[in-house]
Amino acid sequence: MRPVRDQLSGAVGSSQLPLFYLGTFIAMVVLTPVFGAMVARFPRRRLLGWSYCFFIACLIAFVPAFLAQERIGARELGVVFFVWVSVFNLFVVSLFWSFMADIFDSAQARRTFPLIALGGMAGAVFGPMVTSLLVGLLGVAPLLVVSALMLAAALVLLLRLSTHDAAGRPSHNEGAIGGSLWAGVLELWSRPFLRYMAILMLLGDGIGTLAYALVADYAKSHLATSELRTAFYAHLDLAVNGLGALLQLTATRWLLTRWGAGWGLVLPALVNVVLLAVVMIGGQGSLALAGATVPLVAMMLAVSRGFAYGMTKPACDALYTRVPRETRYKSKNFIETTVWRFGDLVVTSGVSVLGTAGIGVGGMALIGVMVSTVATWVARRAGQSPDLLPDGPAAVPDEPVDPHAR
């Protein structure tokens, strides 16, 4: 679905991204209390089932709209579909990893989350390959039907997993969590770990969104048709997920088990500093790679995303096994949806303002270097936060913890 979405943003360029992200942020603000109410009221199986079925139905409903894309217009369809996919991507993925954190303890998570994420990477590599192969034959709209069928298969597997924990025993966390529907927002002010994660989300997202905006401008100026843009973004996704899979097969699992999940946040932030320094020096230049000419901004997006998915994400989710269950679902979801999209809105608006002021790619990359440097420090603090539960199989996720205890 991401290449289908991104070809729309590539059609209009970065100048329209603030509008896209404003719509997404508003949707997140509206849906956060709705999701909090669902988590508080419904057992886990019903929460998973209703959430996934809603998005499956929406996918099917978008098919006629994409058949009429030329008549509707890329900007109009783009706003609606971009908002929907962004909401889907954040809510469904966040819900999945909250569920994983519900059935694994901290020690298990550090060993297994990179492998589970590797399964996701394998699917993410397969998806862009299928997209680039089929989009020229079938067009864009039929690809959404394929996505809906895959999502339905994923739901069946999740419902089977929901009845047992990681050891195969009947699960004791199946019931509704209860609590306030605004608990995920309010806890942000009482738990140092959540504050660090929210700040890190804003800073890290700033780098990713900056790279995304620069690539959108490249796609607008160099790729004329929706098929070319979809294929370009599919190849970009293939590079991202290939790197992410390589990291999960090699460095990530070793780093998390040997040095702890905190270092899985620090290293990608350091990599971003180096990438942005290269773009700051090279600007709009290109790099010859494997016989192809790759723009530096596309390389920056691919590598930073690869580390985000291949290392940062498993590390974050491993740390969330060390917080209470209500925090794991409500606060984690709030940070990974509403806070994330607020960052998107701020950064894309900032890029638009900087571009209007005559700041080029190099100047924006310099700002990114400074942001990534701060993110490195915040990442280290998050991994050592005093309110995290003990690291290991003895951790009890539902036990209350004094957030100010040291």
Residue pairs with C-beta under 8 A, 6 or more apart in sequence:
1 59
1 85
1 88
1 89
1 143
1 144
1 147
2 85
2 89
2 127
2 233
2 237
3 128
3 131
3 132
3 135
3 230
3 231
3 233
3 234
3 237
4 66
4 81
4 85
4 131
4 140
4 143
4 144
4 230
5 81
5 82
5 85
5 86
6 216
6 219
6 229
6 230
6 233
7 140
7 219
7 226
7 229
7 230
7 233
8 74
8 77
8 78
8 81
8 82
8 226
9 16
9 17
9 20
9 78
9 82
9 212
9 216
9 219
10 216
10 219
10 220
10 223
10 229
10 232
10 233
11 74
11 75
11 78
11 220
11 226
11 229
12 74
12 75
12 78
12 216
12 220
13 216
13 217
13 219
13 220
13 221
14 213
14 214
14 216
14 217
14 220
14 348
14 351
14 352
14 355
15 352
15 355
16 75
16 78
17 212
17 213
17 216
17 348
17 351
17 352
18 345
18 348
18 349
18 352
19 79
20 78
20 79
20 82
20 83
20 86
20 348
21 86
21 209
21 341
21 344
21 345
21 348
22 345
23 79
23 80
23 82
23 83
24 82
24 83
24 86
24 87
24 341
24 344
24 345
25 338
25 341
25 342
25 344
25 345
27 83
27 86
27 87
28 87
28 90
28 337
28 338
28 341
28 342
29 338
31 87
31 91
31 337
32 184
32 185
32 333
32 334
32 337
32 338
33 181
33 182
35 91
35 330
35 333
35 337
36 180
36 181
36 182
36 183
36 184
36 330
36 334
37 181
38 47
38 50
38 51
39 47
39 176
39 177
39 181
39 326
39 329
39 330
39 333
40 176
40 177
40 178
40 179
40 180
40 181
40 183
41 176
42 50
42 176
43 174
43 175
43 176
44 99
44 102
44 162
44 173
44 174
44 175
44 176
45 159
45 162
45 163
45 174
47 95
48 95
48 99
48 155
48 158
48 159
48 162
49 155
49 159
51 91
51 92
51 95
52 92
52 151
52 152
52 154
52 155
52 158
53 155
55 88
55 92
55 151
56 148
56 151
56 152
56 155
58 84
58 88
59 144
59 145
59 147
59 148
59 151
60 144
60 145
60 148
62 81
62 84
62 141
62 144
63 141
63 142
63 144
63 145
64 141
65 72
65 77
65 80
65 81
66 77
66 81
66 139
66 140
66 141
66 144
67 139
67 141
69 77
69 140
69 141
69 226
74 226
86 341
86 344
87 337
90 336
90 337
90 340
90 341
91 333
91 337
92 151
93 336
94 332
94 333
94 336
94 337
95 329
95 333
96 158
97 313
97 317
97 320
97 332
98 320
98 328
98 329
98 332
98 333
99 158
99 161
99 162
100 109
100 113
100 116
100 317
101 109
101 317
101 320
101 321
101 328
101 332
101 397
102 173
102 325
102 328
102 329
102 397
103 161
103 164
103 165
103 166
103 171
103 173
104 112
104 113
104 166
104 321
105 166
105 321
105 392
105 393
105 395
105 397
106 318
106 321
106 322
106 389
106 390
106 391
106 392
106 393
106 395
107 391
107 392
107 393
108 166
108 393
109 261
109 317
109 318
109 321
110 253
110 256
110 257
110 260
110 261
110 318
111 253
111 256
111 257
112 166
113 256
113 314
113 317
113 318
114 248
114 252
114 253
114 256
114 314
115 248
115 253
116 314
117 244
117 248
117 252
117 309
117 310
117 313
117 314
118 245
118 248
118 249
120 309
121 241
121 244
121 245
121 248
121 309
121 310
122 245
123 150
124 237
124 240
124 241
124 244
124 309
125 238
125 241
125 242
125 245
127 237
128 233
128 234
128 235
128 236
128 237
128 238
128 241
129 234
129 238
130 143
130 146
131 143
131 230
131 231
131 234
132 230
132 231
132 234
132 235
132 238
134 142
134 143
134 146
135 143
135 227
135 230
135 231
135 234
136 227
136 231
140 226
140 230
162 171
162 174
163 170
163 171
163 174
164 170
164 171
165 171
165 172
165 173
173 325
177 325
177 326
177 329
177 330
178 326
179 326
179 330
180 186
183 326
183 330
183 331
184 327
184 329
184 330
184 331
184 332
184 333
184 334
185 331
185 334
187 194
187 327
187 330
187 331
188 194
188 195
188 198
188 331
188 334
188 335
189 195
190 403
191 323
191 327
191 331
191 387
191 403
192 385
192 386
192 387
192 403
192 404
193 319
193 323
193 382
193 385
193 387
193 388
193 403
194 327
194 331
194 335
196 378
196 381
196 382
196 385
197 316
197 319
197 335
197 382
198 335
198 339
199 378
200 265
200 375
200 378
200 379
200 382
201 335
201 336
201 339
201 340
201 343
202 339
202 342
202 343
202 346
203 371
203 372
203 374
203 375
203 378
204 268
204 269
204 272
204 308
204 312
204 375
205 340
205 343
205 344
205 347
206 343
206 346
206 347
206 368
206 371
207 272
207 276
207 304
207 368
207 371
207 372
207 375
208 301
208 304
208 305
208 308
209 343
209 344
209 347
209 348
209 351
210 347
210 351
210 364
210 368
211 297
211 300
211 301
211 304
211 305
212 301
213 347
213 348
213 351
214 297
214 300
214 301
214 351
214 361
214 364
215 236
215 295
215 297
215 298
215 301
218 295
218 297
218 298
219 229
219 232
219 233
223 229
223 232
236 298
236 301
236 302
239 302
239 306
240 301
240 302
240 305
240 306
240 309
241 306
241 309
242 306
243 302
243 303
243 306
243 307
243 310
244 305
244 306
244 307
244 309
244 310
245 310
246 310
247 306
247 307
247 310
247 311
248 310
248 311
248 314
251 311
252 264
252 310
252 311
252 314
252 315
255 263
255 264
255 267
255 311
256 263
256 264
256 314
256 315
256 318
260 383
260 391
261 314
261 315
261 316
261 318
261 319
261 383
262 315
262 319
262 379
262 380
262 382
262 383
262 384
263 315
263 383
264 311
264 312
264 314
264 315
264 316
264 318
265 312
265 315
265 316
265 379
265 380
265 382
265 383
266 376
266 379
266 380
266 383
267 307
267 311
268 304
268 307
268 308
268 311
268 312
269 372
269 375
269 376
269 379
270 372
270 376
271 303
271 304
271 307
272 304
272 307
272 368
272 372
272 375
273 369
273 372
273 373
273 376
275 299
275 300
275 303
275 304
276 300
276 365
276 366
276 368
276 369
276 372
277 365
277 369
278 296
278 300
279 296
279 297
279 300
279 361
279 362
279 365
279 368
280 362
280 365
280 366
280 368
280 369
281 362
282 296
283 296
283 360
283 361
283 362
283 365
284 295
284 296
284 297
284 360
284 361
285 295
285 296
286 293
286 294
286 295
286 296
287 293
287 294
287 295
287 296
287 299
288 294
289 299
297 361
319 382
319 383
319 388
320 327
320 328
320 332
321 328
321 395
321 397
322 388
322 389
322 390
322 391
322 395
322 397
323 331
323 332
323 388
323 389
323 397
323 401
324 397
324 398
324 399
324 400
324 401
325 397
325 398
328 397
351 364
354 363
354 364
354 367
386 403
386 404
386 405
386 406
387 401
387 402
387 403
387 404
387 405
389 395
389 396
389 397
389 399
389 401
